[in-house]
Amino acid sequence: PPSFVLFCSRADAIPRSYLRYLINSLRETFDLPGTPIRITLREKANPFAHKRKRPS
């Protein structure tokens, strides 16, 4: 089946309903009715996490 990889900083925070929305949108966009679609969520480290916040 077609596979898509999504890079995010917090994969556990993405609701299942949003993943279903993405899958259905991909099916509609690429004309793949009834085709199983695989979505893999990969977490990347936040490149700005080490920086301090500026004082206001």
PDB file of N, CA, C, O and CB in Angstrom:
ATOM      1  N   PRO A   1       0.822  -1.207   0.000  1.00  0.00           N
ATOM      2  CA  PRO A   1       0.000   0.000   0.000  1.00  0.00           C
ATOM      3  C   PRO A   1       0.856   1.258   0.000  1.00  0.00           C
ATOM      4  O   PRO A   1       2.006   1.226   0.438  1.00  0.00           O
ATOM      5  CB  PRO A   1      -0.930   0.006   1.205  1.00  0.00           C
ATOM      6  N   PRO A   2       0.309   2.356  -0.484  1.00  0.00           N
ATOM      7  CA  PRO A   2       1.061   3.620  -0.455  1.00  0.00           C
ATOM      8  C   PRO A   2       1.395   4.001   0.987  1.00  0.00           C
ATOM      9  O   PRO A   2       0.575   3.848   1.892  1.00  0.00           O
ATOM     10  CB  PRO A   2       0.251   4.757  -1.138  1.00  0.00           C
ATOM     11  N   SER A   3       2.599   4.493   1.177  1.00  0.00           N
ATOM     12  CA  SER A   3       3.046   4.870   2.516  1.00  0.00           C
ATOM     13  C   SER A   3       3.496   6.316   2.526  1.00  0.00           C
ATOM     14  O   SER A   3       4.111   6.796   1.574  1.00  0.00           O
ATOM     15  CB  SER A   3       4.183   3.953   2.994  1.00  0.00           C
ATOM     16  N   PHE A   4       3.183   7.003   3.611  1.00  0.00           N
ATOM     17  CA  PHE A   4       3.577   8.387   3.802  1.00  0.00           C
ATOM     18  C   PHE A   4       4.227   8.512   5.169  1.00  0.00           C
ATOM     19  O   PHE A   4       3.796   7.872   6.128  1.00  0.00           O
ATOM     20  CB  PHE A   4       2.361   9.348   3.667  1.00  0.00           C
ATOM     21  N   VAL A   5       5.262   9.334   5.257  1.00  0.00           N
ATOM     22  CA  VAL A   5       5.951   9.569   6.520  1.00  0.00           C
ATOM     23  C   VAL A   5       5.738  11.025   6.899  1.00  0.00           C
ATOM     24  O   VAL A   5       5.999  11.929   6.105  1.00  0.00           O
ATOM     25  CB  VAL A   5       7.476   9.222   6.419  1.00  0.00           C
ATOM     26  N   LEU A   6       5.264  11.241   8.116  1.00  0.00           N
ATOM     27  CA  LEU A   6       5.060  12.586   8.636  1.00  0.00           C
ATOM     28  C   LEU A   6       6.064  12.825   9.752  1.00  0.00           C
ATOM     29  O   LEU A   6       6.164  12.029  10.686  1.00  0.00           O
ATOM     30  CB  LEU A   6       3.598  12.785   9.143  1.00  0.00           C
ATOM     31  N   PHE A   7       6.799  13.910   9.655  1.00  0.00           N
ATOM     32  CA  PHE A   7       7.745  14.273  10.700  1.00  0.00           C
ATOM     33  C   PHE A   7       7.081  15.280  11.622  1.00  0.00           C
ATOM     34  O   PHE A   7       6.519  16.278  11.170  1.00  0.00           O
ATOM     35  CB  PHE A   7       9.061  14.849  10.100  1.00  0.00           C
ATOM     36  N   CYS A   8       7.149  15.011  12.902  1.00  0.00           N
ATOM     37  CA  CYS A   8       6.509  15.899  13.872  1.00  0.00           C
ATOM     38  C   CYS A   8       7.335  15.894  15.152  1.00  0.00           C
ATOM     39  O   CYS A   8       8.215  15.052  15.333  1.00  0.00           O
ATOM     40  CB  CYS A   8       5.034  15.462  14.157  1.00  0.00           C
ATOM     41  N   SER A   9       7.046  16.826  16.023  1.00  0.00           N
ATOM     42  CA  SER A   9       7.794  16.903  17.276  1.00  0.00           C
ATOM     43  C   SER A   9       7.109  16.117  18.388  1.00  0.00           C
ATOM     44  O   SER A   9       7.767  15.707  19.344  1.00  0.00           O
ATOM     45  CB  SER A   9       7.966  18.355  17.699  1.00  0.00           C
ATOM     46  N   ARG A  10       5.785  15.897  18.278  1.00  0.00           N
ATOM     47  CA  ARG A  10       5.063  15.142  19.307  1.00  0.00           C
ATOM     48  C   ARG A  10       4.042  14.229  18.643  1.00  0.00           C
ATOM     49  O   ARG A  10       2.877  14.599  18.498  1.00  0.00           O
ATOM     50  CB  ARG A  10       4.366  16.099  20.316  1.00  0.00           C
ATOM     51  N   ALA A  11       4.466  13.059  18.246  1.00  0.00           N
ATOM     52  CA  ALA A  11       3.589  12.125  17.545  1.00  0.00           C
ATOM     53  C   ALA A  11       2.436  11.668  18.433  1.00  0.00           C
ATOM     54  O   ALA A  11       1.343  11.395  17.936  1.00  0.00           O
ATOM     55  CB  ALA A  11       4.385  10.917  17.061  1.00  0.00           C
ATOM     56  N   ASP A  12       2.667  11.583  19.723  1.00  0.00           N
ATOM     57  CA  ASP A  12       1.620  11.114  20.630  1.00  0.00           C
ATOM     58  C   ASP A  12       0.487  12.135  20.789  1.00  0.00           C
ATOM     59  O   ASP A  12      -0.588  11.789  21.279  1.00  0.00           O
ATOM     60  CB  ASP A  12       2.220  10.796  21.992  1.00  0.00           C
ATOM     61  N   ALA A  13       0.715  13.379  20.382  1.00  0.00           N
ATOM     62  CA  ALA A  13      -0.295  14.429  20.532  1.00  0.00           C
ATOM     63  C   ALA A  13      -1.219  14.545  19.322  1.00  0.00           C
ATOM     64  O   ALA A  13      -2.174  15.321  19.352  1.00  0.00           O
ATOM     65  CB  ALA A  13       0.382  15.755  20.775  1.00  0.00           C
ATOM     66  N   ILE A  14      -0.955  13.795  18.269  1.00  0.00           N
ATOM     67  CA  ILE A  14      -1.794  13.867  17.072  1.00  0.00           C
ATOM     68  C   ILE A  14      -2.990  12.940  17.264  1.00  0.00           C
ATOM     69  O   ILE A  14      -2.821  11.735  17.451  1.00  0.00           O
ATOM     70  CB  ILE A  14      -0.985  13.481  15.784  1.00  0.00           C
ATOM     71  N   PRO A  15      -4.194  13.497  17.219  1.00  0.00           N
ATOM     72  CA  PRO A  15      -5.391  12.670  17.431  1.00  0.00           C
ATOM     73  C   PRO A  15      -5.640  11.712  16.269  1.00  0.00           C
ATOM     74  O   PRO A  15      -5.319  12.013  15.119  1.00  0.00           O
ATOM     75  CB  PRO A  15      -6.614  13.561  17.632  1.00  0.00           C
ATOM     76  N   ARG A  16      -6.211  10.567  16.583  1.00  0.00           N
ATOM     77  CA  ARG A  16      -6.545   9.559  15.564  1.00  0.00           C
ATOM     78  C   ARG A  16      -7.500  10.135  14.528  1.00  0.00           C
ATOM     79  O   ARG A  16      -7.421   9.798  13.346  1.00  0.00           O
ATOM     80  CB  ARG A  16      -7.168   8.310  16.219  1.00  0.00           C
ATOM     81  N   SER A  17      -8.397  10.999  14.972  1.00  0.00           N
ATOM     82  CA  SER A  17      -9.359  11.583  14.032  1.00  0.00           C
ATOM     83  C   SER A  17      -8.651  12.412  12.965  1.00  0.00           C
ATOM     84  O   SER A  17      -9.094  12.450  11.817  1.00  0.00           O
ATOM     85  CB  SER A  17     -10.380  12.452  14.780  1.00  0.00           C
ATOM     86  N   TYR A  18      -7.555  13.076  13.332  1.00  0.00           N
ATOM     87  CA  TYR A  18      -6.800  13.862  12.353  1.00  0.00           C
ATOM     88  C   TYR A  18      -6.083  12.942  11.366  1.00  0.00           C
ATOM     89  O   TYR A  18      -5.997  13.256  10.179  1.00  0.00           O
ATOM     90  CB  TYR A  18      -5.782  14.781  13.062  1.00  0.00           C
ATOM     91  N   LEU A  19      -5.572  11.816  11.846  1.00  0.00           N
ATOM     92  CA  LEU A  19      -4.929  10.852  10.944  1.00  0.00           C
ATOM     93  C   LEU A  19      -5.947  10.294   9.953  1.00  0.00           C
ATOM     94  O   LEU A  19      -5.630  10.127   8.775  1.00  0.00           O
ATOM     95  CB  LEU A  19      -4.277   9.699  11.749  1.00  0.00           C
ATOM     96  N   ARG A  20      -7.173  10.001  10.418  1.00  0.00           N
ATOM     97  CA  ARG A  20      -8.218   9.537   9.505  1.00  0.00           C
ATOM     98  C   ARG A  20      -8.542  10.605   8.472  1.00  0.00           C
ATOM     99  O   ARG A  20      -8.752  10.295   7.300  1.00  0.00           O
ATOM    100  CB  ARG A  20      -9.484   9.153  10.281  1.00  0.00           C
ATOM    101  N   TYR A  21      -8.582  11.858   8.902  1.00  0.00           N
ATOM    102  CA  TYR A  21      -8.826  12.970   7.984  1.00  0.00           C
ATOM    103  C   TYR A  21      -7.733  13.025   6.906  1.00  0.00           C
ATOM    104  O   TYR A  21      -8.031  13.189   5.723  1.00  0.00           O
ATOM    105  CB  TYR A  21      -8.888  14.310   8.761  1.00  0.00           C
ATOM    106  N   LEU A  22      -6.468  12.888   7.322  1.00  0.00           N
ATOM    107  CA  LEU A  22      -5.367  12.902   6.360  1.00  0.00           C
ATOM    108  C   LEU A  22      -5.466  11.747   5.373  1.00  0.00           C
ATOM    109  O   LEU A  22      -5.277  11.934   4.171  1.00  0.00           O
ATOM    110  CB  LEU A  22      -4.032  12.845   7.088  1.00  0.00           C
ATOM    111  N   ILE A  23      -5.758  10.570   5.874  1.00  0.00           N
ATOM    112  CA  ILE A  23      -5.873   9.388   5.013  1.00  0.00           C
ATOM    113  C   ILE A  23      -7.001   9.573   4.002  1.00  0.00           C
ATOM    114  O   ILE A  23      -6.829   9.296   2.815  1.00  0.00           O
ATOM    115  CB  ILE A  23      -6.119   8.117   5.859  1.00  0.00           C
ATOM    116  N   ASN A  24      -8.148  10.040   4.473  1.00  0.00           N
ATOM    117  CA  ASN A  24      -9.277  10.252   3.559  1.00  0.00           C
ATOM    118  C   ASN A  24      -8.963  11.340   2.540  1.00  0.00           C
ATOM    119  O   ASN A  24      -9.367  11.233   1.382  1.00  0.00           O
ATOM    120  CB  ASN A  24     -10.541  10.621   4.346  1.00  0.00           C
ATOM    121  N   SER A  25      -8.257  12.374   2.946  1.00  0.00           N
ATOM    122  CA  SER A  25      -7.874  13.441   2.015  1.00  0.00           C
ATOM    123  C   SER A  25      -6.895  12.924   0.967  1.00  0.00           C
ATOM    124  O   SER A  25      -6.995  13.284  -0.206  1.00  0.00           O
ATOM    125  CB  SER A  25      -7.256  14.624   2.776  1.00  0.00           C
ATOM    126  N   LEU A  26      -5.953  12.088   1.380  1.00  0.00           N
ATOM    127  CA  LEU A  26      -5.006  11.504   0.426  1.00  0.00           C
ATOM    128  C   LEU A  26      -5.732  10.612  -0.577  1.00  0.00           C
ATOM    129  O   LEU A  26      -5.438  10.640  -1.772  1.00  0.00           O
ATOM    130  CB  LEU A  26      -3.922  10.697   1.166  1.00  0.00           C
ATOM    131  N   ARG A  27      -6.681   9.822  -0.082  1.00  0.00           N
ATOM    132  CA  ARG A  27      -7.456   8.959  -0.993  1.00  0.00           C
ATOM    133  C   ARG A  27      -8.209   9.787  -2.022  1.00  0.00           C
ATOM    134  O   ARG A  27      -8.251   9.443  -3.203  1.00  0.00           O
ATOM    135  CB  ARG A  27      -8.446   8.085  -0.203  1.00  0.00           C
ATOM    136  N   GLU A  28      -8.803  10.880  -1.560  1.00  0.00           N
ATOM    137  CA  GLU A  28      -9.579  11.723  -2.473  1.00  0.00           C
ATOM    138  C   GLU A  28      -8.667  12.447  -3.472  1.00  0.00           C
ATOM    139  O   GLU A  28      -8.972  12.509  -4.663  1.00  0.00           O
ATOM    140  CB  GLU A  28     -10.408  12.747  -1.676  1.00  0.00           C
ATOM    141  N   THR A  29      -7.558  12.989  -2.984  1.00  0.00           N
ATOM    142  CA  THR A  29      -6.648  13.747  -3.835  1.00  0.00           C
ATOM    143  C   THR A  29      -6.016  12.879  -4.917  1.00  0.00           C
ATOM    144  O   THR A  29      -5.918  13.290  -6.073  1.00  0.00           O
ATOM    145  CB  THR A  29      -5.565  14.387  -2.994  1.00  0.00           C
ATOM    146  N   PHE A  30      -5.585  11.674  -4.536  1.00  0.00           N
ATOM    147  CA  PHE A  30      -4.882  10.805  -5.475  1.00  0.00           C
ATOM    148  C   PHE A  30      -5.791   9.758  -6.119  1.00  0.00           C
ATOM    149  O   PHE A  30      -5.307   8.845  -6.787  1.00  0.00           O
ATOM    150  CB  PHE A  30      -3.745  10.116  -4.770  1.00  0.00           C
ATOM    151  N   ASP A  31      -7.105   9.887  -5.922  1.00  0.00           N
ATOM    152  CA  ASP A  31      -8.091   8.976  -6.503  1.00  0.00           C
ATOM    153  C   ASP A  31      -7.772   7.515  -6.168  1.00  0.00           C
ATOM    154  O   ASP A  31      -7.583   6.684  -7.055  1.00  0.00           O
ATOM    155  CB  ASP A  31      -8.151   9.164  -8.024  1.00  0.00           C
ATOM    156  N   LEU A  32      -7.718   7.229  -4.870  1.00  0.00           N
ATOM    157  CA  LEU A  32      -7.410   5.885  -4.381  1.00  0.00           C
ATOM    158  C   LEU A  32      -8.550   5.361  -3.502  1.00  0.00           C
ATOM    159  O   LEU A  32      -8.310   5.060  -2.333  1.00  0.00           O
ATOM    160  CB  LEU A  32      -6.079   5.888  -3.591  1.00  0.00           C
ATOM    161  N   PRO A  33      -9.764   5.240  -4.008  1.00  0.00           N
ATOM    162  CA  PRO A  33     -10.869   4.794  -3.156  1.00  0.00           C
ATOM    163  C   PRO A  33     -10.664   3.358  -2.672  1.00  0.00           C
ATOM    164  O   PRO A  33     -10.374   2.456  -3.458  1.00  0.00           O
ATOM    165  CB  PRO A  33     -12.195   4.902  -3.913  1.00  0.00           C
ATOM    166  N   GLY A  34     -10.818   3.171  -1.378  1.00  0.00           N
ATOM    167  CA  GLY A  34     -10.709   1.831  -0.802  1.00  0.00           C
ATOM    168  C   GLY A  34      -9.295   1.302  -0.667  1.00  0.00           C
ATOM    169  O   GLY A  34      -9.108   0.183  -0.191  1.00  0.00           O
ATOM    170  N   THR A  35      -8.311   2.055  -1.062  1.00  0.00           N
ATOM    171  CA  THR A  35      -6.923   1.607  -0.971  1.00  0.00           C
ATOM    172  C   THR A  35      -6.396   1.843   0.438  1.00  0.00           C
ATOM    173  O   THR A  35      -6.533   2.947   0.965  1.00  0.00           O
ATOM    174  CB  THR A  35      -6.039   2.337  -2.009  1.00  0.00           C
ATOM    175  N   PRO A  36      -5.796   0.828   1.060  1.00  0.00           N
ATOM    176  CA  PRO A  36      -5.212   1.066   2.381  1.00  0.00           C
ATOM    177  C   PRO A  36      -4.000   1.995   2.248  1.00  0.00           C
ATOM    178  O   PRO A  36      -3.187   1.849   1.335  1.00  0.00           O
ATOM    179  CB  PRO A  36      -4.801  -0.279   3.056  1.00  0.00           C
ATOM    180  N   ILE A  37      -3.898   2.931   3.154  1.00  0.00           N
ATOM    181  CA  ILE A  37      -2.788   3.889   3.149  1.00  0.00           C
ATOM    182  C   ILE A  37      -2.094   3.806   4.491  1.00  0.00           C
ATOM    183  O   ILE A  37      -2.735   3.812   5.542  1.00  0.00           O
ATOM    184  CB  ILE A  37      -3.283   5.349   2.861  1.00  0.00           C
ATOM    185  N   ARG A  38      -0.786   3.728   4.441  1.00  0.00           N
ATOM    186  CA  ARG A  38       0.022   3.673   5.664  1.00  0.00           C
ATOM    187  C   ARG A  38       0.582   5.046   5.971  1.00  0.00           C
ATOM    188  O   ARG A  38       1.155   5.697   5.097  1.00  0.00           O
ATOM    189  CB  ARG A  38       1.167   2.644   5.529  1.00  0.00           C
ATOM    190  N   ILE A  39       0.421   5.489   7.209  1.00  0.00           N
ATOM    191  CA  ILE A  39       1.035   6.731   7.650  1.00  0.00           C
ATOM    192  C   ILE A  39       1.943   6.398   8.828  1.00  0.00           C
ATOM    193  O   ILE A  39       1.512   5.801   9.815  1.00  0.00           O
ATOM    194  CB  ILE A  39      -0.044   7.806   8.039  1.00  0.00           C
ATOM    195  N   THR A  40       3.195   6.792   8.705  1.00  0.00           N
ATOM    196  CA  THR A  40       4.168   6.592   9.773  1.00  0.00           C
ATOM    197  C   THR A  40       4.515   7.951  10.356  1.00  0.00           C
ATOM    198  O   THR A  40       4.824   8.893   9.626  1.00  0.00           O
ATOM    199  CB  THR A  40       5.447   5.858   9.255  1.00  0.00           C
ATOM    200  N   LEU A  41       4.460   8.042  11.667  1.00  0.00           N
ATOM    201  CA  LEU A  41       4.806   9.284  12.349  1.00  0.00           C
ATOM    202  C   LEU A  41       6.214   9.148  12.908  1.00  0.00           C
ATOM    203  O   LEU A  41       6.511   8.209  13.647  1.00  0.00           O
ATOM    204  CB  LEU A  41       3.781   9.617  13.481  1.00  0.00           C
ATOM    205  N   ARG A  42       7.065  10.076  12.559  1.00  0.00           N
ATOM    206  CA  ARG A  42       8.440  10.062  13.074  1.00  0.00           C
ATOM    207  C   ARG A  42       8.678  11.336  13.852  1.00  0.00           C
ATOM    208  O   ARG A  42       8.377  12.439  13.395  1.00  0.00           O
ATOM    209  CB  ARG A  42       9.481   9.918  11.923  1.00  0.00           C
ATOM    210  N   GLU A  43       9.218  11.156  15.021  1.00  0.00           N
ATOM    211  CA  GLU A  43       9.502  12.313  15.862  1.00  0.00           C
ATOM    212  C   GLU A  43      10.923  12.781  15.626  1.00  0.00           C
ATOM    213  O   GLU A  43      11.865  11.992  15.557  1.00  0.00           O
ATOM    214  CB  GLU A  43       9.284  11.982  17.348  1.00  0.00           C
ATOM    215  N   LYS A  44      11.043  14.088  15.504  1.00  0.00           N
ATOM    216  CA  LYS A  44      12.357  14.701  15.396  1.00  0.00           C
ATOM    217  C   LYS A  44      12.531  15.591  16.612  1.00  0.00           C
ATOM    218  O   LYS A  44      11.564  16.139  17.142  1.00  0.00           O
ATOM    219  CB  LYS A  44      12.519  15.510  14.060  1.00  0.00           C
ATOM    220  N   ALA A  45      13.745  15.724  17.037  1.00  0.00           N
ATOM    221  CA  ALA A  45      14.024  16.598  18.170  1.00  0.00           C
ATOM    222  C   ALA A  45      13.780  18.041  17.753  1.00  0.00           C
ATOM    223  O   ALA A  45      14.043  18.427  16.614  1.00  0.00           O
ATOM    224  CB  ALA A  45      15.480  16.408  18.681  1.00  0.00           C
ATOM    225  N   ASN A  46      13.281  18.817  18.675  1.00  0.00           N
ATOM    226  CA  ASN A  46      13.036  20.228  18.418  1.00  0.00           C
ATOM    227  C   ASN A  46      14.382  20.938  18.340  1.00  0.00           C
ATOM    228  O   ASN A  46      15.123  20.940  19.324  1.00  0.00           O
ATOM    229  CB  ASN A  46      12.127  20.857  19.522  1.00  0.00           C
ATOM    230  N   PRO A  47      14.724  21.547  17.194  1.00  0.00           N
ATOM    231  CA  PRO A  47      16.035  22.185  17.059  1.00  0.00           C
ATOM    232  C   PRO A  47      16.176  23.453  17.899  1.00  0.00           C
ATOM    233  O   PRO A  47      17.285  23.959  18.066  1.00  0.00           O
ATOM    234  CB  PRO A  47      16.290  22.515  15.611  1.00  0.00           C
ATOM    235  N   PHE A  48      15.084  23.964  18.422  1.00  0.00           N
ATOM    236  CA  PHE A  48      15.130  25.188  19.213  1.00  0.00           C
ATOM    237  C   PHE A  48      14.970  24.930  20.705  1.00  0.00           C
ATOM    238  O   PHE A  48      14.932  25.879  21.489  1.00  0.00           O
ATOM    239  CB  PHE A  48      14.061  26.138  18.748  1.00  0.00           C
ATOM    240  N   ALA A  49      14.876  23.681  21.110  1.00  0.00           N
ATOM    241  CA  ALA A  49      14.644  23.348  22.511  1.00  0.00           C
ATOM    242  C   ALA A  49      15.803  23.794  23.414  1.00  0.00           C
ATOM    243  O   ALA A  49      15.588  24.104  24.586  1.00  0.00           O
ATOM    244  CB  ALA A  49      14.425  21.849  22.655  1.00  0.00           C
ATOM    245  N   HIS A  50      17.009  23.827  22.884  1.00  0.00           N
ATOM    246  CA  HIS A  50      18.164  24.167  23.709  1.00  0.00           C
ATOM    247  C   HIS A  50      18.304  25.669  23.931  1.00  0.00           C
ATOM    248  O   HIS A  50      19.023  26.103  24.831  1.00  0.00           O
ATOM    249  CB  HIS A  50      19.421  23.630  23.075  1.00  0.00           C
ATOM    250  N   LYS A  51      17.628  26.450  23.123  1.00  0.00           N
ATOM    251  CA  LYS A  51      17.746  27.910  23.233  1.00  0.00           C
ATOM    252  C   LYS A  51      16.903  28.422  24.390  1.00  0.00           C
ATOM    253  O   LYS A  51      15.810  27.926  24.664  1.00  0.00           O
ATOM    254  CB  LYS A  51      17.317  28.597  21.917  1.00  0.00           C
ATOM    255  N   ARG A  52      17.441  29.419  25.050  1.00  0.00           N
ATOM    256  CA  ARG A  52      16.687  30.059  26.122  1.00  0.00           C
ATOM    257  C   ARG A  52      15.682  31.022  25.547  1.00  0.00           C
ATOM    258  O   ARG A  52      15.857  31.562  24.454  1.00  0.00           O
ATOM    259  CB  ARG A  52      17.617  30.782  27.089  1.00  0.00           C
ATOM    260  N   LYS A  53      14.627  31.225  26.304  1.00  0.00           N
ATOM    261  CA  LYS A  53      13.664  32.252  25.902  1.00  0.00           C
ATOM    262  C   LYS A  53      14.262  33.604  26.212  1.00  0.00           C
ATOM    263  O   LYS A  53      14.972  33.774  27.204  1.00  0.00           O
ATOM    264  CB  LYS A  53      12.291  32.069  26.624  1.00  0.00           C
ATOM    265  N   ARG A  54      13.970  34.565  25.355  1.00  0.00           N
ATOM    266  CA  ARG A  54      14.454  35.912  25.566  1.00  0.00           C
ATOM    267  C   ARG A  54      13.675  36.562  26.698  1.00  0.00           C
ATOM    268  O   ARG A  54      12.472  36.343  26.834  1.00  0.00           O
ATOM    269  CB  ARG A  54      14.343  36.741  24.280  1.00  0.00           C
ATOM    270  N   PRO A  55      14.350  37.351  27.500  1.00  0.00           N
ATOM    271  CA  PRO A  55      13.603  38.070  28.543  1.00  0.00           C
ATOM    272  C   PRO A  55      12.708  39.116  27.886  1.00  0.00           C
ATOM    273  O   PRO A  55      13.108  39.776  26.927  1.00  0.00           O
ATOM    274  CB  PRO A  55      14.574  38.743  29.571  1.00  0.00           C
ATOM    275  N   SER A  56      11.521  39.256  28.402  1.00  0.00           N
ATOM    276  CA  SER A  56      10.553  40.216  27.837  1.00  0.00           C
ATOM    277  C   SER A  56      10.832  41.620  28.267  1.00  0.00           C
ATOM    278  O   SER A  56      10.112  42.539  27.878  1.00  0.00           O
ATOM    279  CB  SER A  56       9.150  39.851  28.230  1.00  0.00           C
TER     280      SER A  56
END
